[in-house]
């Protein structure tokens, strides 16, 4: 009876390292390959009937590799690198050792794995992740400019004095204040932009004054 084997793939941006061990832990294959599905399939073809599982490191670019291997009938698991820690006595670590480390943990059935998200859900998930990142950046920039405004003027953001409440349908307030808060403390959707806040901030200082402040802050030569 042919002995089964396990494979570990250490994935990078433009190359990967494929390592295969048998059930006794013997290393039977190792090779660095380009990030092309055809090259990976050609390297794994002699072991296809023996491969019990393939562990792919969950990096930012795992979609193409996992999908391609699954489409060709390979059993794939997604290794979770955040939950893996090689032993403290390891003095030398490279792509080769990482690949065999994945295969060995898979052989011992102690490899921490992650969920392989359904292909139909991935575009929505990635879009929501990008949106969350943009919202965080927008909020960070607004708070940074508000603190700069307070530092330069001594005044905090002015509350909105408008009488147009935010409706349940989300009707935007017509106020243009940098910090717009309607009654009851609900933040209304005023027509506010970072450009408007920058214009409001720097319009209070002449360009010569701003340049003088910058030059005064420079250390002596």
N, C-alpha and C positions, 0 to 999 in steps of 0.2 A: 504493500500500500504506500502511495506517495505521501510524504510528510507535508503537512500544511505549512504555510509561512505567513508572516506579517510584514507589512511595509510601512515605513514612515517617510513623509515628504516634508522637508524643511523648505518652505516657500518664501521667495523674495520677490522684489519688483521685476527683475529681468532674468532670473535664473532660479533653479530649485535643485535640491540635493535629495536623491531617492536612495533609500537604504532598506534592504530586505534581510530579515532573519528567519530561520526556521524555528520550529517549536522547541528545539533544544537550546536556542539562543545563539546558534552559529550564524555568523555573517556570511551570506551567500551572494549578495549583490550590493554594489554601491556605485553611484555615478552622478555627476553634476550634469544637469540638462538645461537647455534654454526654456523659457516660458512659452512653449508651443505645445499644443495638445498632441499633435502628431508625433513629436519626439518622445513625449511621455508614454503614449500608447505603444510605440515601437519598443521602448525599453521594458515595459511591463508585459508585453505579449508572451514571452517564454514562460512566465510565471502565472498566467491568468488562471489556469485550472487549480493551481496550488494556493493562490492568494485567498486567505480567509477574510482579511480586512485590510484596508488602507487608511492610515491616519494622516490627514492633511492639517497642517498648522493653520489655525484661524487668524489669518492676516487680513489686511484691508482688501486684498485682491484674490480671495479664494473662490469667488463665484464661478469663473470660467473653468477652473480645474475640477472642482467638485461636480459641477454639472456635466462636464465632458466625460469624466470617469463613470458617473452614474448612467449616462446615456449609452455607454459601451459595456454595461453590465458589471462594473466593479463595485463591490461593497465598500462604501466610504463612510468614515466617521470624521467629525470635525473636532480636532484637539483644541482644548481651551488653554492657551498659554498662560493666562492670568492665574490659573489654579495649579500650574506645574512648577516645581522647584527641584532642580538637580541637587544632588547631595553636596554638602559643604566642602568635602575633600577634593572636589573636582578642580584640578589645576589648569586644565587645558580644555577650552570649549571652542568649537568651530561648527561649521555647517554639517560636517560629517558626524561629529559626536551628537549634535542635535537630532539629526535624522535617525540615527540608531537608537537614541534615547526614546524617541517617539515609538519606534518599532518595538523596543524592549518593553516599554510600559503597556503597549497594546498586547504583547504576548503574555504578560503577567496579569492582564485584565485589571489594571489599576490606572488606566489612562483617563483623566478627566475630560469629558467631552461637552460640546455645546450643541445647541439645536441648529439643524440645517433648515433655515427658514424657507417656506414654500416660495417657489419662483414667482407666483402671481402676486404675492404680498410684498416682495422685496422692493419694487419701485415705490410703493406707497410708504413703506417704512423709511427708505432712504430719503424720500422727499420730506417727510416729517422731521427727520433728523437734521436736514439742511435748514429747514424753517426754524427749528428750535435754536440752532446755532446762530442764525441771522437775528432772531429776536434777542438772544443774549448779547450779541455784539451791539445791536441798536441801543438796548438799555444801558449797556456799559458806556457807550459814547455819550448818551444823553446825560447820565449821571456825572460823567467826567466834565462835560461842558457846564453843567449846572454848578459843580463845585468850583470851576474856574471863574464863573460869573460871580459867585459869592466871594471868592478870594480877591477879585479885582474891584468889586463894588461895595462889598460889605453888606449886601442885601441878599437874602435868600429868594427863592422863586416866589413870584406873586400869585396868589390864588385867583382863580377865575371868578369874576363878578357877574358873569352872564346869567340871564334868567331863562335860558333855553335848556330844559332838562333833557337827559338822554332817554329816549323812548325805549320801549321793550324791543322794538324792531331794530334798534341800534342806529337811530338817526343822528347824524353827526352834529355837534355843536358848531356854531359859526364863529366861535371865539378863536383868536389867533395868539392867545397868551402861551408862553413857553410851558408853564405848568398849569394845566386847566383842570380844575376840580369843581364840579357842580355841587349844589347843595346835597346833603346827606353823604358827602364824601365819595361819590361815585366818579371815577375818572372818565371824562367825556372824550370823545374822539375828535379833538380839535384839529384844524388844519395846521399841523406843526411838522416842521422838518428840521434836520440838523443844520441845513443851510440858513434857515431863518434864525435859529438861535445864534449861530456864528455871526450873522450879520448884525443881530441885535447887540451881541456882546462887543464886537470890535468897532461898531459905529460910535461907541462912547469914547474911543481913544483915537487920536490922530495917528496916522502911520508913523510920523516922526517920533511921537512919544513912545509908541510900541518898540520902534527900532532902538531908541535910546535906552529903554529898559533892558532889552536884550544885550546891547553892548555893555551896559553897566554891570550886567551879571557875569560877563566873561572874566576868567581869571587873568591876572597880569602876565605879560609875556616876559 
